[in-house]
Amino acid sequence: MEKRGKHIRYMRESIMILGLLFSLLLACSSDSNEELHEPPIFKSSVPEDGSINIPVETSIEVVFDEVIRLADSHEITLNDNPAQVKAIQTKLLFTQELQKETSYTIIIPKGAVINTFGVPLEHEQKVSFTTEENIEIIITDKLVSKNSSTQAVNVYNFLKESYGIKTLSSTVSNGGYDINEAEWVKYHTGKYPAFANMDYILLNWSPDNWIDYNKMDFIKDWWSNNGLVGASWHWNIPPNSSITDIREFTFRLENSDGVKVTFKPSNVAIDGTWENEVAKADFDELIAYIKLLQDENIPLVWRPLHEAAGNIYEYNDGKAWFWWGMEGGEAYVSLWRFMFDYFEDKGVNNLIWVWTTQTKDHDFYPGDDYVDIIGKDVYNNGDATDMAALFKSIQETYPNKMITLSECGNVANISKQWEKGAKWSWFMPWNDHERTDDLNDAEFTSPEHQYANKDWWMDAFSQDNVITRDEMPSLK
């Protein structure tokens, strides 16, 4: 019996020792968990704490170092009001609509968020920021040209009255001097666009058997049917002073033979330079054609020297892709102003001047006294929200000017753009230059298009806010 009692005592003591060891093990394990699973830690926020001039479209988020969830009663506030917030993975996402010129403060109280191990936020977090100013949009009442023609004033006033309410449909020529694209739109939709644009790209070759800017019956007919007329100019110049063969001229930084352009935009305004002589000769020839329109009381929406900055401001090593932007903003502004003053001195009074921004290129802007309307050329952007943000950004940069989608291709439907707030004065898909201009050819009758197919145009013309030629008033 004594032996058995000792054995029982031994067993009890062993169990007690094992229990003590197990308790110590649990304690160590608990200490280890506390070390491994600390409270969630604030990492960053959008907007950043203390930031200013935040766009009201910005989505607010607060990021932690691990996956989190909201406490049942989190009491997170935005400007002392309960916040509309949800937790997704490591982020708190806020859904409040921001207002301009407003200061905001987010307070995330201690314990408001909890990590997956049940450990709550240890310290209160605060994020403050201020939204952008409320920029007032007031479109300039008058054209920048002195003594503008009655018809030019009428067109500008119509664009101004329509701005933000309706947008004009527009096409560019297919061969430089025609309404072939407008005819293609009419064939597939039953309606003409309100606005037809040309290009004086073949100025140095005109007149010849291919194109003659003296022939303008189709323009007079277009205007007589209340359509607007516009023109751009891919200005071809000799790359250097020794080249006289017009077949070697170019509007790019080098010609087709690889000869780099040394024609300096900065020299155009300087009397006695070869660049000045070339420019004045081209201006005189061009003005003669423009005055043919002026004599018929036809105003011209004029968009020269477009896309000057190229992609200089888009990424490292970006560059201008037309010669008129090759020397940068100061030289370009000098060139634009010289052209403007030269045309004014020659008595041209039927122009509405459109300058095309590449965005971020304000040093290329000729100035409010030299520009009537701001254009933007956009390709391959099907995101209507992004298009609207682009429109808004340009409008706020130039709050006294109308903004137009002066060229486009493969962009979001006009209905979606307008719905998101991209309220361009007009829109103009670029031409499908691979397509034949024969109205009876199968390529012409095809609904496909390099930049804006039949469905895209049908969407546009189905909108009450899109103006077609048959809806245009007489602006004569």
HUMOTA-V208926 format. One record per residue. N is the residue number from 0. SS is DSSP state (H for helix, E for strand, C for the rest). PHI is phi in whole degrees, 0 to 359 (* if undefined). PSI is psi in degrees with one decimal (999 if undefined). Layout:
N&SS&PHI&PSI, N&SS&PHI&PSI
//
This chain:
0&C&*&-43.1, 1&H&300&-40.8, 2&H&296&-41.0, 3&H&295&-39.1, 4&H&296&-41.2, 5&H&298&-39.8, 6&H&296&-40.2, 7&H&294&-43.7, 8&H&299&-39.1, 9&H&298&-42.9, 10&H&297&-43.0, 11&H&297&-43.8, 12&H&297&-39.0, 13&H&296&-42.8, 14&H&298&-41.1, 15&H&297&-42.1, 16&H&295&-43.2, 17&H&298&-40.4, 18&H&298&-42.5, 19&H&297&-43.8, 20&H&298&-40.1, 21&H&296&-39.9, 22&H&297&-42.2, 23&H&296&-39.2, 24&H&297&-42.9, 25&H&298&-40.8, 26&H&298&-43.9, 27&H&296&-40.4, 28&H&298&-41.6, 29&H&297&-43.9, 30&H&299&-38.7, 31&H&295&-41.9, 32&H&299&-41.2, 33&H&297&-35.9, 34&H&289&-39.6, 35&H&282&-30.1, 36&C&241&73.5, 37&C&283&172.4, 38&C&297&154.0, 39&C&298&145.9, 40&C&244&131.5, 41&E&295&131.3, 42&E&251&-49.3, 43&E&196&174.0, 44&E&211&154.9, 45&E&234&115.8, 46&C&292&162.6, 47&C&290&151.5, 48&C&300&129.9, 49&C&87&-0.4, 50&E&284&156.5, 51&E&230&168.8, 52&E&56&41.4, 53&E&279&128.2, 54&C&301&142.5, 55&C&290&-13.8, 56&C&280&-7.2, 57&C&299&135.1, 58&C&269&127.0, 59&C&276&132.6, 60&E&213&148.5, 61&E&237&129.4, 62&E&249&133.9, 63&E&250&173.8, 64&C&276&-3.1, 65&C&206&171.3, 66&C&297&135.2, 67&E&225&163.5, 68&E&227&161.7, 69&E&280&141.6, 70&C&293&154.7, 71&C&304&-37.3, 72&C&234&83.8, 73&C&277&-30.4, 74&C&58&31.7, 75&C&287&136.4, 76&E&234&154.4, 77&E&234&113.5, 78&C&52&48.5, 79&C&69&6.4, 80&E&250&148.8, 81&E&305&129.5, 82&C&276&144.2, 83&C&274&101.9, 84&E&216&149.1, 85&E&219&155.2, 86&E&257&127.0, 87&E&228&114.1, 88&C&56&-116.5, 89&C&265&5.5, 90&E&243&148.8, 91&E&259&124.4, 92&E&249&126.3, 93&E&256&142.0, 94&C&245&9.5, 95&C&293&144.6, 96&C&276&124.1, 97&C&276&153.2, 98&C&246&152.5, 99&C&289&156.7, 100&C&51&46.7, 101&C&227&138.8, 102&E&267&136.2, 103&E&235&143.1, 104&E&225&123.9, 105&E&260&131.1, 106&E&240&122.0, 107&E&250&102.3, 108&C&294&160.9, 109&C&305&131.4, 110&C&84&1.4, 111&C&289&-29.7, 112&E&237&151.4, 113&E&226&138.8, 114&E&278&179.3, 115&C&290&-11.5, 116&C&263&6.3, 117&C&84&8.1, 118&C&271&124.3, 119&E&275&163.7, 120&C&302&133.1, 121&C&272&-32.4, 122&C&230&147.7, 123&C&298&140.7, 124&E&243&140.8, 125&E&228&135.2, 126&E&230&128.0, 127&E&233&146.8, 128&E&199&166.4, 129&E&232&136.8, 130&E&276&170.7, 131&C&294&161.4, 132&C&290&154.3, 133&C&271&98.4, 134&C&277&126.0, 135&C&278&127.1, 136&C&266&111.3, 137&C&231&105.6, 138&C&286&134.5, 139&C&304&136.8, 140&C&284&-32.1, 141&C&243&153.1, 142&C&291&154.5, 143&C&281&-23.3, 144&C&288&144.4, 145&C&283&142.4, 146&C&55&42.6, 147&C&301&145.8, 148&C&296&157.3, 149&H&302&-39.7, 150&H&289&-38.4, 151&H&297&-41.2, 152&H&296&-41.9, 153&H&299&-42.9, 154&H&296&-46.0, 155&H&299&-44.2, 156&H&297&-37.9, 157&H&295&-43.5, 158&H&299&-40.7, 159&H&293&-42.6, 160&H&293&-31.4, 161&H&277&-19.0, 162&C&300&128.0, 163&C&83&-9.9, 164&C&251&-45.1, 165&C&220&160.7, 166&E&233&144.9, 167&E&268&136.3, 168&E&280&147.9, 169&E&206&150.4, 170&E&227&159.2, 171&E&253&160.5, 172&C&293&159.9, 173&C&268&-36.9, 174&C&246&13.2, 175&C&105&-34.8, 176&C&211&74.2, 177&C&192&177.3, 178&C&239&33.0, 179&H&300&-43.1, 180&H&296&-38.1, 181&H&296&-38.1, 182&H&295&-38.3, 183&H&297&-43.1, 184&H&297&-42.6, 185&H&297&-41.2, 186&H&300&-39.4, 187&H&267&-18.4, 188&H&241&-17.7, 189&C&88&-0.6, 190&C&223&149.3, 191&C&275&149.3, 192&E&292&161.1, 193&C&286&-17.5, 194&E&220&127.2, 195&E&242&132.8, 196&E&242&147.1, 197&E&243&-177.4, 198&E&213&125.8, 199&C&275&32.8, 200&C&300&-28.1, 201&C&258&27.7, 202&H&308&-49.6, 203&H&291&-16.5, 204&H&262&-1.8, 205&C&257&144.1, 206&C&276&150.0, 207&C&208&-165.7, 208&C&286&-15.1, 209&C&266&-45.5, 210&C&213&140.6, 211&C&218&109.1, 212&C&290&-6.1, 213&C&286&-25.4, 214&C&275&115.1, 215&C&223&22.8, 216&H&301&-39.3, 217&H&292&-30.1, 218&H&288&-44.6, 219&H&299&-39.0, 220&H&295&-41.8, 221&H&299&-47.0, 222&H&294&-38.4, 223&H&295&-23.1, 224&C&265&20.2, 225&C&75&10.5, 226&C&281&148.4, 227&E&274&154.9, 228&E&236&133.5, 229&E&225&167.5, 230&E&205&144.7, 231&E&245&-178.5, 232&E&210&101.7, 233&C&282&93.9, 234&C&281&110.7, 235&C&273&128.2, 236&E&230&159.4, 237&C&291&133.8, 238&C&302&-34.6, 239&C&213&173.4, 240&C&289&-15.2, 241&C&271&-12.4, 242&C&269&123.6, 243&C&240&-12.9, 244&C&283&117.2, 245&H&297&-19.8, 246&H&291&-13.7, 247&H&257&3.0, 248&C&289&161.3, 249&E&206&156.1, 250&C&253&1.0, 251&C&261&-171.2, 252&C&281&-13.5, 253&E&206&156.6, 254&C&274&-177.9, 255&C&294&-18.4, 256&C&269&3.1, 257&C&85&9.7, 258&C&283&119.8, 259&E&285&145.8, 260&C&283&126.9, 261&C&248&1.0, 262&C&297&115.3, 263&C&265&120.5, 264&H&303&-33.2, 265&H&293&-18.2, 266&H&268&-10.3, 267&C&301&-40.1, 268&C&277&0.5, 269&C&259&114.5, 270&C&302&138.8, 271&C&95&-14.7, 272&C&280&154.0, 273&H&293&-30.1, 274&H&295&-38.4, 275&H&296&-41.6, 276&H&293&-42.4, 277&H&298&-46.8, 278&H&298&-46.7, 279&H&296&-37.4, 280&H&295&-42.8, 281&H&292&-40.3, 282&H&299&-44.2, 283&H&298&-42.4, 284&H&295&-43.3, 285&H&293&-41.7, 286&H&299&-35.3, 287&H&299&-39.7, 288&H&288&-40.3, 289&H&296&-36.1, 290&H&289&-19.8, 291&H&298&-38.9, 292&H&290&-43.6, 293&H&301&-39.7, 294&H&295&-23.4, 295&C&264&9.1, 296&C&60&36.9, 297&C&255&116.8, 298&C&282&157.4, 299&E&230&121.5, 300&E&281&111.8, 301&E&251&119.7, 302&E&233&79.9, 303&E&269&169.3, 304&C&50&45.4, 305&C&281&161.7, 306&C&50&41.9, 307&C&299&-39.6, 308&C&282&-10.0, 309&C&56&-129.8, 310&C&247&29.9, 311&C&308&-39.7, 312&C&261&6.1, 313&C&271&-33.8, 314&C&196&169.7, 315&C&299&140.4, 316&C&68&14.8, 317&C&295&158.0, 318&C&208&163.9, 319&C&291&150.4, 320&C&245&-3.2, 321&C&243&149.6, 322&H&299&-30.0, 323&H&291&-10.3, 324&H&251&2.4, 325&C&292&-24.2, 326&C&259&7.2, 327&C&94&-176.6, 328&H&296&-44.3, 329&H&298&-45.5, 330&H&294&-38.6, 331&H&295&-45.8, 332&H&300&-40.8, 333&H&300&-42.2, 334&H&295&-47.8, 335&H&301&-48.1, 336&H&294&-36.3, 337&H&297&-45.3, 338&H&300&-48.4, 339&H&303&-50.4, 340&H&295&-36.8, 341&H&296&-44.8, 342&H&296&-39.8, 343&H&296&-45.1, 344&H&296&-26.1, 345&C&273&3.5, 346&C&85&18.3, 347&C&284&124.7, 348&C&227&11.3, 349&C&249&18.5, 350&E&258&145.3, 351&E&243&115.0, 352&E&273&123.6, 353&E&244&124.7, 354&E&253&136.1, 355&E&257&117.8, 356&E&272&150.0, 357&C&258&3.9, 358&C&70&147.6, 359&C&64&12.9, 360&C&243&41.1, 361&H&296&-23.5, 362&H&289&-10.7, 363&H&269&-6.1, 364&C&286&124.5, 365&C&293&-21.1, 366&C&117&152.6, 367&C&301&-26.7, 368&C&278&-1.8, 369&C&235&1.4, 370&C&224&133.4, 371&C&265&-40.1, 372&E&220&145.2, 373&E&258&129.0, 374&E&252&156.8, 375&E&222&131.5, 376&E&257&126.2, 377&E&227&133.0, 378&E&229&146.6, 379&E&57&49.7, 380&E&226&99.7, 381&C&268&7.6, 382&C&267&104.6, 383&H&297&-35.4, 384&H&296&-41.4, 385&H&293&-39.1, 386&H&297&-39.9, 387&H&293&-39.7, 388&H&296&-37.8, 389&H&296&-47.3, 390&H&304&-48.4, 391&H&299&-42.4, 392&H&297&-43.5, 393&H&292&-41.9, 394&H&299&-40.3, 395&H&286&-24.7, 396&H&285&-33.1, 397&C&233&71.9, 398&C&291&-8.6, 399&C&256&6.8, 400&C&235&146.8, 401&E&288&148.7, 402&E&244&133.3, 403&E&232&150.6, 404&E&273&81.2, 405&E&289&-22.5, 406&E&213&148.3, 407&E&202&162.6, 408&E&193&129.4, 409&E&56&52.6, 410&E&247&170.2, 411&C&303&151.5, 412&C&305&144.2, 413&H&301&-36.8, 414&H&301&-42.6, 415&H&289&-40.4, 416&H&299&-46.7, 417&H&297&-41.6, 418&H&300&-35.6, 419&H&276&-9.5, 420&C&113&6.8, 421&C&275&84.6, 422&C&260&67.8, 423&C&299&149.2, 424&C&296&-42.5, 425&E&208&167.8, 426&E&228&144.1, 427&E&218&99.5, 428&E&297&144.1, 429&C&286&165.4, 430&C&282&152.1, 431&C&271&82.6, 432&C&289&-10.7, 433&C&279&-14.9, 434&C&275&144.2, 435&C&295&152.2, 436&C&263&10.8, 437&C&279&113.9, 438&C&297&-17.9, 439&C&260&-1.3, 440&C&280&150.2, 441&H&298&-31.4, 442&H&295&-35.0, 443&H&290&-38.7, 444&H&278&-8.8, 445&C&293&139.5, 446&C&283&-5.3, 447&C&279&153.6, 448&C&205&145.0, 449&C&297&-31.6, 450&C&236&-27.6, 451&C&204&101.1, 452&C&279&-178.4, 453&H&304&-45.0, 454&H&299&-38.6, 455&H&298&-45.0, 456&H&291&-37.9, 457&H&298&-39.6, 458&H&299&-45.3, 459&H&298&-48.6, 460&H&287&-11.9, 461&C&278&-6.4, 462&C&269&134.7, 463&C&295&-23.8, 464&C&272&-1.7, 465&E&262&124.4, 466&E&267&128.2, 467&E&255&171.1, 468&H&298&-36.2, 469&H&293&-14.2, 470&H&262&-0.7, 471&C&281&140.1, 472&C&280&164.6, 473&C&285&126.9, 474&C&246&27.1, 475&C&279&999
//
